[in-house]
Amino acid sequence: MKKISIFLSVIFLVLIKAQTVSDYKYILIPQEFNDFKDNKDYGLGIIMEKSLKGKKYVVLSETKTSWPAEALTNPCKVLTTDVLNDKSMFRNKIILNFKDCNNQVVFTEKGSSTIKEFEPGFQDALKQGLAKVPISNPSATIEKIAESKPIEEIKKVDDVKVAQSPAAQKYKNGSLSLQRIQIDNSQFILVDGNSSVPFATFRATTKQDVFRVKLASGVSTIGYYENGNIVIEIPKNNDEFSKEVFSVN
């Protein structure tokens, strides 16, 4: 067992080293960069988003309910970017980083500007760093990494049985098959495997097992658990509601 766990660790590390930013499709831009907080981001997030979209990446925000189902079900397909202030007396300098789901730096690039004013100077430096980012060309390598266990889990194989991440629970309503994906302690979504848009987003209320629901159409309603099933009250045109039951599949 020990030899197997070591072998798996080596394979996983090789896969990590083989990856590059262009292997990815999804990139998360945080609401604030670590070194540029308190409303002093100098418009770096806007520049980052525009540049990455121009390079065919799908830009994600920290609001996971707006994420495509593919990214939600497998966060290891998502890179997170950050901009560090590489402080200097005479230049505005930055370090651009992209990290994977294991917090490993996949790509890093520096940018430096002779413009002394902070806002235009940091923007110029970031543009220089972004110019070196390759165009997105998603690779099968990421599929293998995403399906692999994190190194921390592999290390535990000799000692304890590693707890598997709970699979997305499946529910069915007639011919419609959906997966339940937990976002955090207070919200989850139902997604159709054939669509990147959540079928419905559930947010907890003050009453146990009762949720505020927002459908893909934008309509708001309520949902609740009943005998282990999920029930959504679907609004009709005559101000009435139909009870749609999604049974555990």
N, C-alpha and C positions, 0 to 999 in steps of 0.2 A: 504493500500500500504506500509505503514511504517513497519508493522509487517512482511509483505512478504519479504521486503528487508533485515530486520534483520535476518529472518530465512535463507535466501539464504546466507548471510554472514557467519552465523554459520556453515552451511553445507560446505561451501567452505573452511573455516578454519579447519574443521575436516578432510577434504580430504587432505589438505596440511600436517597436522600433521601426517597423516597415511602413507605418502609416504616415501620411502627410495631410496638411489641411485640405488639399484639393480632393482627397478621398471622401470628404464629407459633403453632405447636402445641407444640413441644418446648423445654424450658428446662433447661439443665444447672446444677445447684447444686454447686459444688466442695466437696470435703471440708473445706477450710479457706478462709475469706475472707482476703484479703491482709493486712488490718489487724487481724485477730482470730485470731491463731495461738496455738500452745502451750497448747491446751486452754482458751483464754479467748474462746470464741465466744459465750458467754452465751446459748446456746440459739437463736441467730439462724437457724441453718440449719433447725431444726425449725419455727420460726415461718414462715420463708420457704416451706418445702415445703407446709405446711398451707394457707397463704394462696393460693399459686399453684394448688394442686389445686382449691381452692374456686372459682377463677376459670377452671376447665376447661383448664388447661395440663397437659401430660404432663411430669412432672418426671423428669429423668435424673440418674444419678450418674456419677462418673468411671470406673466399671467398664463399659467399652463392651460387654462380652459380654452385658450385660443390656439393651442398647438394642434397640428395635424395628428391624427391617430397614430401614424407610424412613429412619430417622435415621442408621443406619450407612452406607448407600449414598450418602446425600447430607447431610453434616454442615452444609451451608449452610442447612438447615432447622431448625437448632438455635441458640438464643441461649444465651449464658453470662452468669450473673449474678454480681455482686460487691457487697459492702458495704464502704464506706470509712468510716473514723473521721474525721469532720469536727471535729477537736478544738476544744474550747472550755473555758474555765475554769469557767463557771457552768451549762452545759447539756451533756447527752449528745446529740450530734448525729451523724447518719450521712448518707452519700450513697449512694443505691441506683442501680446501673448495670446495664444489659443491653447486651451486645455481640454483634455478629453474627460470622460466620466470618471476616471480614476485619478483626476487632478494632475495628470502628467502633461507637461508642455509638449505639444505636437509641433508648434511653429512659433518662432519668435523673431522679431525684426526691430531694429532701432531706427529712429528718425530724428533728425537734428535740423533746426532752423536758425538762421542768423537774424530773423525778425525778433526784435527785443520785446515788443508788446505781447502780453500773455496770450490773449485770445487768438490773434492771427498767427502768432508764433507757434503755439501748440497745434493749431489746425494745420499749418504748413508741415510741421514735423510728422503728424499723423498721416497726412497724405503721402509723404515720402515712404513711411512704413507700409501703408496699404498698397502702394504701387508694386511691392514685391510679393504680394499675396497672389497665388495662382488662381486661375479660373476653376470653379467647381467641376469635378469630374468623378462623381461617386464611384467607389470601388467595392468589389466583393470582399476585399480585406476587412472592411468595416463590419460586414455581416458576420464574419467569423469572430471578430473581437466582441461584437455585441452579444453573440450567443455564448461566449466563454464566461466562466465565473471570474469575479474579481480575485486578484491575487490573495487578498486577505482571507477569502473563503477557502481557497485552495490550501493555504497553510494550515487550516484547521482540520483537514481531512483525517490526519493521523490521530487526532485527539478526540474529536466529537463528530457526530454526523451533522453536516452543514445543513442548516435550515434553508430550504428552497424558497425563493421569492414567490409569494402567492400568485398563481396564474390568474389572469383576468377571467372573472366568472362570466359564464355565458347565460343569456336569457333569450327567450323566444316568444314571439307573438305572431301566430300564423306562419307565414313564409319569411317574416322578418326576424333575422338573428342578430343579436347585439352582444357586445362585451361590456361588462362593468369594470371601469378602471378608476381606482382610488387616487385622487389628486393629493389630498391631505386629510387631516382628521375631520374636516368640516365639509368637504365636497368631493363628489365623484361624477363621472360622466358615463353615459351609454354611447357606444360608438358602433357604427356599422363597418365591418371589415372592408367593404367596397367603397367607402367614402372617407375622406380626410376631415370631414366636418362632423363634430359630435352630434348625435341624434338628439340628445338632451343633456343638460347640465343640472346637477342637483346640488343645492346648498342647504345645510342644516338649518332648522328653525329651533325655537326654544322648546318645542315638543318633540320628544323622542320618536324617531322613525318617521317623522313627517318632514318634507323637504319643499323648498321653493324650487320650481323647475323652469328652466328656460329652454324651449324647443329650438331646433335649428332654424325654424321660420322666424324666430324672434319673439314668438308668443310666450307669455309667462303664465304659469299655472301652478298646481301643486302635485306632489307625488308622495307615496308612502309605501311602507312594507306591509304586506298582508299575507299571512301564512307562508312566509319565506319568499313570496313573489314581490315584484315591484309593480305598483299600480300608478298610472298617470291619468289624471283627469284631463281629457282632450277637449278644448272649447269647440262648440259648434256655432253655426251662424245665428241660431235663435236664442243665444244667451244660455244655452244648456250645455251639459258636459257629457261626454261618453267615457265610460270606464274601460281603459285599455290595460289589460293584465299581461305582464311579461313574466313568464314562468321560467324557473331555473331549468336550464337545459342539461 
